[in-house]
Amino acid sequence: MSDELKAAAERLRRYAAGESWTNIWGNDDPGTDRTEDRRLIVAAYLREHPADDREGSKQSLLQSVLVVCAHRGWSLHWTHRSAYLHLEAAELAEAVRGKRGDKLQESADVLITLLALSQCELPDIVGAAEAKLASLMTKPIYAGEETSRRTT
């Protein structure tokens, strides 16, 4: 592996270990020399984890999302990701209303954007949601819920 690919693989390893994107790459504006860094990172990752290996590997959905974001040059800054989460959620609402789009595909877009924004692993998110639901089943209904409860 070339020195450039080794450096890119090391950056990806640091990022996967939880170090912040900005700390590793600095301010990442599309069109800068960091665009090539992203391509090198993805190339290093794909070389280390060929497609056949990834199918049965323990690569998480979050890791896949972060690799795609790097490959496509998508910012992971919270302002960008939160704006896209809002837009993807609006597209999901349109699909649910029957205006346009497929609910499953739009749900997948929301999930991808959520993972890129939160950078939490999906099993952790599911566990937190299950705990919250269990808690909501035992807590009394609060005042803000009463109106919506009457209309459903």
VENNOR-V840811 format. One record per pair of residues at least 24 apart in sequence whose ideal C-beta (glycine too) atoms are under 10 Angstrom apart, sorted by the first residue. I is the first residue (numbers start at 0). GAP is how many residues later the second one is. If there is no record, write none. Layout:
((I & GAP) (I & GAP))
This chain:
((0 & 42) (0 & 43) (0 & 46) (0 & 47) (1 & 38) (1 & 41) (1 & 42) (3 & 32) (3 & 33) (3 & 36) (3 & 39) (3 & 40) (4 & 35) (4 & 36) (4 & 38) (4 & 39) (4 & 40) (4 & 42) (4 & 43) (5 & 34) (5 & 38) (6 & 30) (6 & 33) (6 & 34) (6 & 37) (7 & 28) (7 & 29) (7 & 30) (7 & 31) (7 & 32) (7 & 33) (7 & 34) (7 & 35) (7 & 36) (7 & 37) (7 & 39) (7 & 62) (8 & 31) (8 & 32) (8 & 34) (8 & 35) (8 & 36) (8 & 38) (8 & 39) (9 & 31) (9 & 34) (10 & 26) (10 & 27) (10 & 29) (10 & 30) (10 & 33) (10 & 59) (11 & 26) (11 & 28) (11 & 29) (11 & 30) (11 & 32) (11 & 33) (11 & 36) (11 & 51) (11 & 54) (11 & 55) (11 & 58) (12 & 28) (12 & 31) (12 & 32) (12 & 35) (14 & 26) (14 & 48) (14 & 51) (14 & 52) (14 & 55) (14 & 61) (14 & 104) (15 & 29) (15 & 43) (15 & 44) (15 & 46) (15 & 47) (15 & 50) (15 & 51) (17 & 101) (19 & 56) (19 & 99) (20 & 45) (20 & 48) (20 & 49) (20 & 54) (20 & 55) (20 & 56) (20 & 98) (21 & 54) (21 & 55) (24 & 45) (24 & 51) (26 & 48) (26 & 50) (27 & 42) (27 & 45) (27 & 46) (27 & 47) (27 & 48) (27 & 49) (28 & 44) (28 & 46) (29 & 42) (29 & 43) (29 & 44) (29 & 45) (30 & 42) (31 & 41) (33 & 39) (34 & 38) (36 & 33) (37 & 29) (37 & 31) (37 & 32) (37 & 33) (37 & 34) (37 & 35) (37 & 36) (38 & 31) (38 & 32) (38 & 34) (39 & 30) (40 & 25) (40 & 26) (40 & 29) (40 & 30) (41 & 25) (41 & 26) (41 & 27) (41 & 28) (41 & 29) (41 & 30) (42 & 28) (44 & 25) (44 & 26) (45 & 25) (59 & 55) (59 & 61) (59 & 62) (59 & 63) (59 & 64) (60 & 50) (60 & 51) (60 & 54) (60 & 60) (60 & 61) (60 & 62) (61 & 50) (61 & 53) (61 & 54) (61 & 56) (61 & 57) (61 & 58) (61 & 59) (61 & 60) (61 & 61) (61 & 62) (61 & 63) (62 & 52) (62 & 58) (63 & 48) (63 & 51) (64 & 46) (64 & 47) (64 & 48) (64 & 49) (64 & 50) (64 & 51) (64 & 52) (64 & 54) (64 & 57) (65 & 49) (65 & 50) (65 & 53) (67 & 44) (67 & 48) (68 & 43) (68 & 44) (68 & 46) (68 & 47) (73 & 39) (73 & 42) (74 & 41) (75 & 40) (75 & 41) (75 & 43) (76 & 40) (77 & 38) (77 & 39) (77 & 40) (77 & 41) (79 & 33) (79 & 36) (79 & 37) (80 & 32) (80 & 33) (80 & 34) (80 & 35) (80 & 36) (80 & 37) (80 & 38) (81 & 31) (81 & 35) (82 & 30) (82 & 34) (83 & 25) (83 & 26) (83 & 28) (83 & 29) (83 & 30) (83 & 32) (83 & 33) (84 & 24) (84 & 25) (84 & 27) (84 & 28) (84 & 29) (84 & 31) (84 & 32) (84 & 33) (85 & 27) (86 & 26) (87 & 24) (87 & 25) (87 & 26) (88 & 24) (88 & 25))
